[in-house]
């Protein structure tokens, strides 16, 4: 059969039909196979699509988880940094030095005048104490102390020659040496009051006449004025626990119960309180105050007060120191003390209670010492920010130095004008520096917070510039609370309301006496003696005991020893 021809025989036709049937069947199987493959391809495509969606979902989930974990890591890193800083700060407060003295101040740049440059450059401080190689001053004579002469002589057999036995001739000179001796005596004084009987027959004087009794602070009490003054000074001036004082008295032979002392102190509260109220009045009438507060424990139940934590406030003026004990730390305490519309300047820290009482007539002078503590804390707790913090500490130290230079020449108008110009220019540079740094976007959050606080309190921090009599810091009130904090550590606080009132009163009396250059023990003793002379009652002329009303003779008598 030809390839292009028609079949000629039956066998060829059969062969051709068989081949046609075969190829048709193969084509049909191929089509079916094609459909199966297409179905499988579609199924695979659907599977791929589903897997792609699943993979995208997994990737999105993983990305979300990674973002959450990164965010969590950032938060934990910041928390670790905060805790590390807090731990370093607590270690510094517990074990480190508490002094805020700086490491020196940088020189003031861009000063044209040579005189101004010399005035602005801080002098290097020499170390404290005796300088190496300097000549000594010799032993102090202590001639202000009472002197008792004690004669030392040879024994009888030492006054003769050991060979011939002839006696030595006594010379008018002596070989002298001295020592400082300390004596404490608790003595029992028996007051013997003489009695007389009239011998005349006039009948005007009848019976026995007896000398008046010795003055006593507490009528029929067994303690003298000097002993009570000693007890009050030990507790409220030197912050000695009463239990320890009783032990000391017992070692000296005087055993007395705690109840006896407590009963006497409760009566003394009414004796000293009138003097305390006059100090409060004087304090309230000033025009410049330093104020601060510290916690104080009052172990007494008061309606509306939960817990034992009270607050001891202090207000210091030119000639008074007033302590206020109150269960609250709110602005109502300084507001009530200063009155309705106080006028003047209040030197304080940045506590919100003081900000609440600020007005047009009452300006708040914020403490630069507290500002410096912000950067000192950053310096001590954030190692990465240490150079940055040190630069700001140096700037603040420079302001203190320049202000001190200005105060040292306060009486010389020309020098004061130069020193004032230097200070104001440095403050302008200081302000432009913190404004520029606050605008930085990559500033650390801790640094930003410190600079933001500086900006928020800037007006109150500049009061000292126009008023040189206002100090830059509030250290005066903080110093007045140090002894109170020592008492809080030694005897924990007060056990009754009257005890707290007595504490605030005596703290005020003692520190006001010191503020006016008086010996606080002599001052209180004189006042208590006047009460004793008045049969245990407050004298009517109590105003003569106020430090600002004292005569020159009284000031000289109650002046501390040199």
Secondary structure, DSSP 8 states (H G I E B T S, - for coil): --SSS---SHHHHHHHHHHHHHHHHHHHHHHHHHHHHHHHHHHHHHHHHHHHHHHHHHHHHHHHHHHHHHHHHHHHHHHHHHHHHHHHHHHHHHHS------S------S--SHHHHHHHS------SSS-TT---------TTS----------GGGGB-TTT--B----S----------------------EEE--SS-SSS-SEEE------SSTT-SS-HHHHHHHHHHHHTS---HHHHHHHHHHTT----HHHHHHHHHHHHHHHHHHHHHHHHHHHT-SEEEEEEEEEEE-S--TT--SSEEEEEEEE-SS-EEEEEES--STHHHHHHH-SS--EEEEE-S-HHHHTT--SSEEEEE-HHHHHHHHHHHHHH-STTHHHHHHHHHHHHHHHHHHHHHHHTTT-HHHHHHHHHHHHHHHHHHHHHHHHHHT-TT--HHHHHHHHHHHHTHHHHTHHHH-TTS-SS-HHHHHHHHHHHHHHHHH-EESSHHHHHHHHHHHHHHHHHHHTTB-HHHHHHHHHHHHHHTTTS--TTGGGGSGGG--HHHHHHTB---
